[in-house]
Amino acid sequence: MAWYLGQTMLQQSNMAHLSYESSMLADEISQQMDARINALERVASTLSVEDSGAQAEQVLAENDVLLEWFEGLLVADANGVVIADWPILDNRIGLESAGTEFFRMLKGSRKAYVSEPFVGPVSQYPMVIVGIPRLDEDKHFVGYVGGIVSLKTSGLFSRLARMQPSPGNYVAVMTASGKLLYHPRRQKIMDDVPPPADNPWLNQALDGWQGQAVGSLIDGEHGLQSYGQVWSAGWVVGRFLTMEEAQTPLAGYIQTLWWAWLLLAILMMPLLWWILGRMLRPLRQLECQIGEVGLGRRSKVTLMTSMCELRDVSLTFNRVEDERQLLLTSLQEREAFLDSVLNATPQGMFVANFDGDITYMNPALLDMLGISATMPMSAWLQQVHADDRQGAIDMWRHSLKTHRDFIRQLRFVRADDETLWLDVHARVVMVSRDEQSLGMVGVVKDITARREQEALQRWEAEHDPLTGLLNRRGFERRLEEAFAEYQKTSTPSALLLFDLDHFKPINDEGGHALGDEMLRRIAQVVAWEVRRSDHVARQGGDEFGVLLPSCTLNQASTIADSLRKAVSEISVTHQGKEYTVTLSIGVTAFDEDDHTIQQAMARADAASYEAKGEGRNALIVRMPGKPDMEALFD
């Protein structure tokens, strides 16, 4: 009865819920599309009819922030020919769209329009183009501004992906022409919806209807469905719930009714419980006396009962208790001996239980860490350096679980702000009979001085002692790292190599001390002019290099020109004569034809020599297989 009466109520409740969710999701997608359309309209309003392709491209570049919403931006003229795009891609400029339905709709309606979905040729993701018509003062169509939206990465359907509680409870988005734009099963995206004979309600929704119905769903199952319209894009949002999924709460309620009957049956058995309690009274007395022995209130169990089994149990317990007392006395003696050994050793040592909590630290370790024996573990654990804490905790738990040694070096910040490097080596204590862990015993060494010496040696191995910049070895190591990142993720990196013009007279006339002073000043200025993430190196003599990670050639040229200007303002004076230098800079970037960093370095070095041959105080940008992209002179 509950099943049949609950089905109708549950269906009405689910219908109301689906209607609310479909309307809410349609409104949310509409808001996101309206925001993108409004942004493109603002871009279109900043373009004039007379703007050339270069000017239009500059406007798109100034609106680079829109790439958070769009995969790309483009501008087309009145004939549908693309004259500008951003970011700049090969073969996009000059594309014709006059023959497409998208262009005809924009030109005919002169309103914002969203194209039919298509698969991107590079990313292979479903995409649409949001178009905004461009009109002159007489309202004549002069072209359009378009934004390419990826249906996978733009965030339009990110909320839908989080609303899939089960395979029978899902959301789908379709175009008015019947193409699936979003479905929890990705292989269905870009498929056609079922024909009208299979799902008439869905096809009515494609014609503009909003509402709810019961019938066949997209996947062919029978269930509840509700539709909402995204008018600005011409899309339909469908919310679907199979009958099996809709009736799950009702099945749980019926199961609860069975448990209620079972509880009632249990409550009807108090008499049997009372009889059982009378029979087990001697056993409860035995339990109480065992508890008192454990608390030390009595030395043995004395049970008065006629049950021979309980008498045998009490005698056995008394014998085991006597043996336990002997073992306890022996254990206390061993603990006293161990405490004496640990307290006397000058090496830091600790003991941890099988739960991983440190229960003992000897005086040497407490003095090393500057903590008291009463400080809880949770408090001094916070003094472990934040970068080392979680890794040490995870390794500690792993060692306890796998019974392997804990070996780790970590930093500890004392209360007086002194940072110690500690070498910790702990070993699991096992019981050989059943291979059960009892805990861990560890040794702690202060290796701060050794680590500081190693850090100094590493720094000296990769840095120039005169300027403090990277030397050739350190610079090439960072070049290798940046090149590996480029090969893996195509992250661009630029390389500058330059020599000092007119530096030889400084050494010849003023001596090496004056030359060294000029090198130090140049190093300070170059390090100040570049970004904090860049790497500056003195490769030897008057040769310098700069690695610019995540930097395009245009940005690198700007930085190189600022270096050229800044260095030209540096001077040193000797015996009333002022000396200055200039830079001959070669600029390049990693390229897909490069196989080693030496190819990029040779390219930048050649560009530097070419800049020196052009008259010095210049920079030249060069890529493989291409002529000089740029040459700047003072």
Summary of the structure (lengths in Angstrom):
residues: 634
radius of gyration: 39.4
end to end distance: 93.5
largest distance: 120.2
contacts: 1863
relative contact order: 0.05
helix: 46%
strand: 26%
